[in-house]
């Protein structure tokens, strides 16, 4: 899944990560692929924003 708006990449742990350019792209993907579970990494990880 790649186009000028979105990218499918791998993180340093070799997990797939989808990068959506905007909310429209994200919502389109969710509507057209309801069988794929997406998670927001900011919701599941604690990042130190002070550095």
TORTIDREN-400553 format. One line per field, with one value per atom (N, C-alpha, C): residue number from 1; residue in three letters; chain; atom name; x, y, z. Coordinates in Angstrom, 1 decimal. Layout:
pos: [NUM	...]
code: [ALA	...]
unit: [A	...]
site: [CA	...]
east: [X	...]
north: [Y	...]
up: [Z	...]
REM end
This chain:
pos: [1	1	1	2	2	2	3	3	3	4	4	4	5	5	5	6	6	6	7	7	7	8	8	8	9	9	9	10	10	10	11	11	11	12	12	12	13	13	13	14	14	14	15	15	15	16	16	16	17	17	17	18	18	18	19	19	19	20	20	20	21	21	21	22	22	22	23	23	23	24	24	24	25	25	25	26	26	26	27	27	27	28	28	28	29	29	29	30	30	30	31	31	31	32	32	32	33	33	33	34	34	34	35	35	35	36	36	36	37	37	37	38	38	38	39	39	39	40	40	40	41	41	41	42	42	42	43	43	43	44	44	44	45	45	45	46	46	46	47	47	47	48	48	48	49	49	49	50	50	50	51	51	51]
code: [UNK	UNK	UNK	UNK	UNK	UNK	UNK	UNK	UNK	UNK	UNK	UNK	UNK	UNK	UNK	UNK	UNK	UNK	UNK	UNK	UNK	UNK	UNK	UNK	UNK	UNK	UNK	UNK	UNK	UNK	UNK	UNK	UNK	UNK	UNK	UNK	UNK	UNK	UNK	UNK	UNK	UNK	UNK	UNK	UNK	UNK	UNK	UNK	UNK	UNK	UNK	UNK	UNK	UNK	UNK	UNK	UNK	UNK	UNK	UNK	UNK	UNK	UNK	UNK	UNK	UNK	UNK	UNK	UNK	UNK	UNK	UNK	UNK	UNK	UNK	UNK	UNK	UNK	UNK	UNK	UNK	UNK	UNK	UNK	UNK	UNK	UNK	UNK	UNK	UNK	UNK	UNK	UNK	UNK	UNK	UNK	UNK	UNK	UNK	UNK	UNK	UNK	UNK	UNK	UNK	UNK	UNK	UNK	UNK	UNK	UNK	UNK	UNK	UNK	UNK	UNK	UNK	UNK	UNK	UNK	UNK	UNK	UNK	UNK	UNK	UNK	UNK	UNK	UNK	UNK	UNK	UNK	UNK	UNK	UNK	UNK	UNK	UNK	UNK	UNK	UNK	UNK	UNK	UNK	UNK	UNK	UNK	UNK	UNK	UNK	UNK	UNK	UNK]
unit: [A	A	A	A	A	A	A	A	A	A	A	A	A	A	A	A	A	A	A	A	A	A	A	A	A	A	A	A	A	A	A	A	A	A	A	A	A	A	A	A	A	A	A	A	A	A	A	A	A	A	A	A	A	A	A	A	A	A	A	A	A	A	A	A	A	A	A	A	A	A	A	A	A	A	A	A	A	A	A	A	A	A	A	A	A	A	A	A	A	A	A	A	A	A	A	A	A	A	A	A	A	A	A	A	A	A	A	A	A	A	A	A	A	A	A	A	A	A	A	A	A	A	A	A	A	A	A	A	A	A	A	A	A	A	A	A	A	A	A	A	A	A	A	A	A	A	A	A	A	A	A	A	A]
site: [N	CA	C	N	CA	C	N	CA	C	N	CA	C	N	CA	C	N	CA	C	N	CA	C	N	CA	C	N	CA	C	N	CA	C	N	CA	C	N	CA	C	N	CA	C	N	CA	C	N	CA	C	N	CA	C	N	CA	C	N	CA	C	N	CA	C	N	CA	C	N	CA	C	N	CA	C	N	CA	C	N	CA	C	N	CA	C	N	CA	C	N	CA	C	N	CA	C	N	CA	C	N	CA	C	N	CA	C	N	CA	C	N	CA	C	N	CA	C	N	CA	C	N	CA	C	N	CA	C	N	CA	C	N	CA	C	N	CA	C	N	CA	C	N	CA	C	N	CA	C	N	CA	C	N	CA	C	N	CA	C	N	CA	C	N	CA	C	N	CA	C	N	CA	C	N	CA	C]
east: [0.8	0.0	0.9	1.0	1.8	1.2	1.1	0.8	1.3	1.0	1.5	1.0	0.0	-0.5	-0.2	0.0	0.2	1.3	1.9	3.0	2.9	3.2	3.4	4.8	5.3	6.7	6.8	8.0	8.3	9.1	8.7	9.5	10.7	11.5	12.7	12.6	11.4	11.1	10.5	10.5	10.1	8.5	7.8	6.4	5.9	4.8	4.2	3.6	3.8	3.2	2.7	1.4	0.8	0.9	1.4	1.5	0.5	-0.6	-1.6	-1.3	-1.5	-1.2	-2.2	-3.5	-4.5	-5.6	-6.6	-7.7	-8.6	-8.8	-9.6	-9.0	-7.7	-7.1	-7.3	-7.1	-7.3	-8.7	-9.7	-11.1	-11.5	-11.0	-11.3	-10.8	-9.6	-9.0	-9.9	-10.2	-11.1	-12.4	-13.0	-14.3	-14.2	-13.1	-12.9	-12.2	-11.7	-11.0	-11.4	-12.7	-13.1	-12.5	-12.0	-11.4	-10.0	-9.4	-8.0	-8.1	-7.5	-7.5	-6.3	-6.7	-5.6	-5.6	-4.4	-4.2	-3.4	-3.7	-3.0	-1.8	-0.6	0.5	0.6	0.1	0.2	-0.8	-1.8	-2.8	-2.2	-1.3	-0.8	0.6	1.3	2.7	2.8	3.6	3.9	5.2	5.2	6.3	6.7	8.0	8.5	8.6	7.7	7.6	8.5	9.3	10.0	11.4	11.9	13.2	13.2]
north: [-1.2	0.0	1.2	1.8	3.1	3.9	5.2	6.1	7.5	8.5	9.8	10.3	9.7	10.1	9.2	7.9	6.9	6.0	5.5	4.5	3.4	2.2	1.0	0.8	0.9	0.7	-0.3	-0.5	-1.4	-0.6	-0.8	-0.2	-0.9	-0.5	-1.1	-2.5	-2.9	-4.3	-5.1	-4.6	-5.3	-5.5	-4.6	-4.6	-3.7	-4.0	-3.1	-1.9	-0.7	0.5	1.2	1.7	2.4	3.9	4.7	6.2	6.8	7.4	8.1	9.6	10.2	11.6	12.5	12.0	12.8	11.9	12.6	11.8	11.2	11.9	11.4	10.1	10.0	8.7	7.6	8.0	7.0	6.5	7.4	7.0	6.2	6.6	5.8	4.4	4.2	2.9	2.1	2.7	2.0	1.6	2.4	2.1	1.0	1.0	0.0	-1.3	-1.3	-2.5	-2.8	-3.0	-3.2	-4.4	-5.3	-6.5	-6.3	-5.2	-4.9	-4.0	-4.5	-3.7	-2.8	-1.5	-0.5	0.0	0.3	0.9	2.2	3.1	4.4	4.2	4.3	4.0	5.0	6.2	7.2	6.8	6.0	5.5	4.4	3.6	2.4	2.5	3.6	3.8	5.1	5.1	6.3	6.9	8.1	8.7	9.9	10.0	11.1	12.3	13.3	14.4	15.6	15.4	16.4	16.6	15.6	15.7	16.2]
up: [0.0	0.0	0.0	-1.1	-1.2	-2.4	-2.1	-3.1	-2.7	-3.3	-2.9	-1.6	-1.0	0.3	1.4	1.2	2.2	2.0	3.1	2.9	3.9	3.4	4.3	4.5	5.8	6.1	7.3	7.6	8.8	9.8	11.1	12.2	12.5	13.5	13.8	14.4	14.8	15.3	14.1	12.9	11.7	11.7	12.4	12.3	11.2	10.6	9.6	10.3	9.6	10.1	8.8	8.9	7.8	8.2	7.3	7.6	6.6	7.2	6.4	6.4	5.3	5.1	5.9	5.9	6.6	7.1	7.8	8.3	7.2	6.1	5.1	4.6	4.4	3.9	4.9	6.2	7.2	7.3	7.2	7.3	6.0	4.9	3.6	3.8	4.3	4.5	5.5	6.6	7.5	6.9	6.2	5.5	4.5	3.8	2.7	3.1	4.3	4.9	6.3	6.6	8.0	8.7	7.9	8.5	9.0	8.7	9.2	10.4	11.5	12.7	12.7	12.9	13.0	14.5	14.9	16.3	16.1	17.0	17.1	18.1	17.6	18.5	19.6	19.4	20.5	21.6	21.3	22.3	23.1	22.6	23.2	23.8	23.5	23.9	24.8	25.7	26.5	26.0	25.4	24.9	25.8	26.0	26.8	25.9	26.1	25.3	25.8	26.8	27.4	26.8	26.0	25.5	24.1]
REM end
